[in-house]
């Protein structure tokens, strides 16, 4: 009887340990299998892609900084399905209105996120007025461009505008 009780206790504890061990083994692959949904396995990211995107963004921002707005506007495109088209007059007008309110005196590229050919993001700060050390006002604004690769070339696409400055009641004088 004593022997049977010991055997039963031993089997019970063995079963508990075995079940805990199995549950850990089942959970581990779930953590290892997680893949960021914005991370594409199909895009081959190369140094050439990074340099091309940064070159285009710097060229665009230098045009704006040097007040060559027309040259900068020719670099802007809009995404249309799997391709890009030159920015529409409406989009260019909205960008020009933003530039009127926030002219580019200087810029700083903050981040470049390359998820895939159709989902790339460049964030940058624009300094739009000089301020003294005692001035508490914010003199920078953060902006975004969404470069897109079509074939072997990268194009600077403008993210969809979700608001209209003139419709928001802002004074455009």
Secondary structure, 3 states (H helix, E strand, C coil): CHHHHHHHHHHHHHHHHHHHHHHHHHHHHHHHHCCCCCCCCCCCCCHHHHHHHHHHHHHHHHHHHCCCHHHHHCCEEEEECCEEEECCHHHHHHHHHHHHHCCCCEEEEEEEEEEECCEEEEEEEEECCCCCCCCCCCCEEEEEEEEEEECCEEEEECCCCCCCCCCCCCCCC
